């Protein structure tokens, strides 16, 4: 497409008198598209073989019985829906993803604004420090959180006792474990939101604020009528993207609680791992993770709309 | 009030009113104070990780005094790990797997991005959109069917399986970053080269790669971080200690039995977190550029 303009000019000048040239040109174009396809081949092979095919294969697997011999249709899905432990998984996944993303978005927004007030070299240093949670491999930092929450050695509880409060069994009771899991996710993800929002804030033209100031807008009005509309797209795409990733989260719950206490903190991914890999019921595990699919597909649809807009911008 | 501040502050060299200046300074101080609180909160886990790694097992189990500070700091945990053949294996496995993954992913991504952004053929738009879509399919949806696929390839409990699977984590986004960077290169540049008789490989090698170097560095960093920190695939497909990589090795093997050697575990975490952190401190701008790539255009 990039060279479409040159090609068009060339074929325009290729009047009947220069027919052989036009033929070789066509050959050149054909060779070009063959090369183009060849360059894309590894990508297509990888995506089709290890992403598209497994997705469809999962659908097939989910319709087999435990021994993977008989076809049982939607029985696995129906069975899961009647199981209280799976209903808890659905509830916890929604609670986890929505609460965590809302908190990450809010915290990221506040941090980005604070950061935006500081200009120059200082900003680099502060931004650098705040992004550290995002850089440490999640499984390793979650291990540290576990150690912070550890029932007998918890450093948090030591601090609480020191301040005169009672100890809290952070990972021992349902709701404190749920909150703990969310806290770790917010801690890990908020810096990402901050970076995205900071980039968005920087791209808002200064003149808009000047114009608003001349019209007598207060700081609050500037935020509502200038900043938010200008950042709308980035806020939207970051939230959607983060919802997908948070819904599909595995590391935090697996390491911190492994679903406990009493299966109350399981997410789709960790539950699927327990059922599919650890208990060896591959079809049922596949159906557990497939329950994520409609949710993710809906979110992806909205992301895609935005992405297509970008594609159009690039190609023009 | 605030509106006046911003209005007067807009043309920077002019109009320095004392009270406005003071107000600004207070806003700045407030931001610094709030950020300071946030930074302290956010850095609690890394701080505690380092502190614990400096404690001996005796000190941890004694539970005397504040757990936040190592009373008699020692490097024993690090020495133990550095000379422990098992930990060396994890580290080495992580290193070569991630290295291969980065090379593979970047090769695939650069070739494809060049073709998709410049050589435009029928369906190239569909492919680039499709690639982005698959980026949104998380590994936690795929690890069970992949278990069967990997099993039929005979790669269960073989570290090579990660070389095969890690590129799926990195390639879609790397391709996406590279398409963005390649598209920003002026078309006149490669048209001029074409007229001078350059072939496509030459254009890619001599023009695109050097010009898009910042994008390549950003994408490489992304590919590295993703591979180094991956947890689900190695946990699902590798079960014996000699095949494990760092993340899984630390989580699974060091926590054996009833005795949690937390000093050693935290020291292992520090060593495991070190490579990404080092890359991050030196190449922060590229790292951030990789994160925000594509977003600011949307």
Interface residues (C-beta under 8 A of the other chain):
Chain A: X1 X2 X3 X4 X5 X6 X32 X33 X35 X36 X37 X39 X40 X42 X43 X44 X46 X47 X50 X51 X52 X53 X54 X55 X57 X58 X61 X111 X114 X115 X117 X118 X124 X126 X127 X128 X129 X130 X131 X132 X133 X135 X136 X137 X138 X139 X140 X141 X143 X144 X145 X147 X148 X150 X153 X155 X158 X159 X162 X187 X190 X191 X192 X195 X196 X199 X200 X203 X206 X209 X210 X212 X213 X214 X216 X217 X218 X219 X222 X233 X234 X237 X238 X241 X244 X245 X247 X248 X249 X250 X251 X254 X255 X268 X269 X272 X273 X276 X277 X282 X285 X286 X289 X290 X292 X293 X296 X299 X300 X303 X304 X306 X307 X308 X309 X310 X311 X313 X314 X315
Chain B: X2 X3 X4 X6 X7 X10 X27 X28 X31 X32 X34 X35 X38 X39 X42 X43 X44 X45 X46 X48 X49 X52 X60 X63 X66 X67 X68 X107 X108 X109 X111 X112 X114 X115 X116 X117 X118 X119 X120 X121 X122 X124 X125 X127 X128 X129 X130 X131 X132 X133 X134 X136 X137 X138 X139 X140 X141 X142 X143 X144 X145 X146 X147 X148 X149 X164 X165 X167 X168 X171 X172 X175 X179 X180 X183 X187 X190 X191 X194 X200 X225 X228 X229 X231 X232 X235 X236 X247 X248 X250 X251 X262 X265 X266 X269 X272 X273 X276 X277 X280 X281 X284 X287 X288 X291 X292 X294 X295 X296 X297 X298
